[in-house]
Amino acid sequence: MSDAYGDRKRRLMRASFLAGRGLRAADIAADPVVASTPDAVRQFLRRAGISVQSPDGGTTICITAVTPATVRVLDLAAKARGITRCALVYRLIESIGHDTRALDLISNILDDAR
C-alpha cells in the first residue's frame, strides 16, 4: 500500500527541484515522478510559495542566488509596481534585450558598479 503523504511529498520535492532548474510547468508535469497537468503543477507549487516559468515558453538563461540586500531592493521595486520579484527581474532583463543600445546600457551599469 502506498503512503499518500509520502507520495505527495516526493512529488512536491521533485516539482520544486525542477522549478528551481527553470523548467516550465508543462515540462514539470511531464516528469514521471510528478505525473500531472501543467495547471495542477502551477497550483501545487503556488501553494508551496514557488513560482514557475511563464507559459509563454521563454528560455531560462540562468538561475542565480543574490545577496539579501539585493533581494530587499528588488522586493521594494516590485512592490512599488504591484508585481512579484520574479516579474520585475523578467521585465528588467526583457527590456534590456529589446533596447537597441543594450550593450552600452550593460557596460554603463557594470562599469559604474566597480
N, C-alpha and C positions, 0 to 999 in steps of 0.2 A: 504494500500500500504506500502511496506517495504522500509525503508531508506537504500539504498545500502551502503552509507558511514558508517552508524551506524552498519550494519551487518558486514562489513569488519573489523571495529574497534573492535567489540566484538569478532570476530573470531581470530584476531591478539592477543588480550589480553589473550584469553583462550589458544591459541597455545603457547604464550610466558610463561604463567604460567606453563603449562605442561612441556615445555622445561626446565624451571628452576627447576622443580621437578625431572628432569633426564630422562624423557620418551624419547623413540626412536621416530623418525619421523612416523613410521608405527602406533605406539600407539596413537600419537597425531592426526594423520589423521583419525583414527577410532572414535575419540571423537565426539559425536553427535553435539556439537556446532561447531567444526572445519569442520567436514564432507568433507574431501578432500583426495588427494592421498599423499603418502609419499614424492614423488618428489616435488609436489606442496608445501607441508609444508616446506621442506628444503629450497626451493627457497623463499617462503614467509618470512620465518624467517631470512634467509641470508640477504635479502634486509633490514630488520629491524636491522641488526647487531647482530643477535642472532644465536649461533651455537647449533646444536642438537647432541645428542649422535650418535656415528658412527653406520652405518647399520649392523656392524658385530655382533650386539646383546650382547655387553658387559653388565655386571651388574653394575648398579650405586651403589656405596657404601656410598657416602655421598656428599652433596653439602655444601660448607662452604665459609664464607667470610674471606678474609685475609687483612692485612694492605696494604695501598698504597705503602709502601716501598717494601713489598714482591712482589706486582704486578709489580713494576718497574724492580726488579731483574729478575722475570720470563719473562717479556717482552723483556729485553735485551738478555737473554739467548736464547729465542725463535727466536728473530730477527737474532742473530748470526748464527742460524741453518736454517734460512729460513722457519720456521714453525710458527704456531699460538701458543699462550699461552696455549690453551686447548690441543693441540697436544703435547707440551712439558710436561705438567703435566701428560698426559696419558702415554707418554714414560717413564717418571721417575717412576711412580707407577708400570707400567708393568715390567720395568727392575728389580725393587725390587722384584716383585713377581716371577721372573724367576731366581733369584740369589739363589744358594743353601745355601749361608750364609746370607740370607735376615734378619733373626732375629738379627744376630750380627751387620749387617750394620745399622739396625734401632736403636739398642741400642747405637752404637757408635755415630750416628748423634744426638740422643736425649740426651745422657749423655754429649756430648760436648757442647750442646746448653744451659746447665744450668748455 
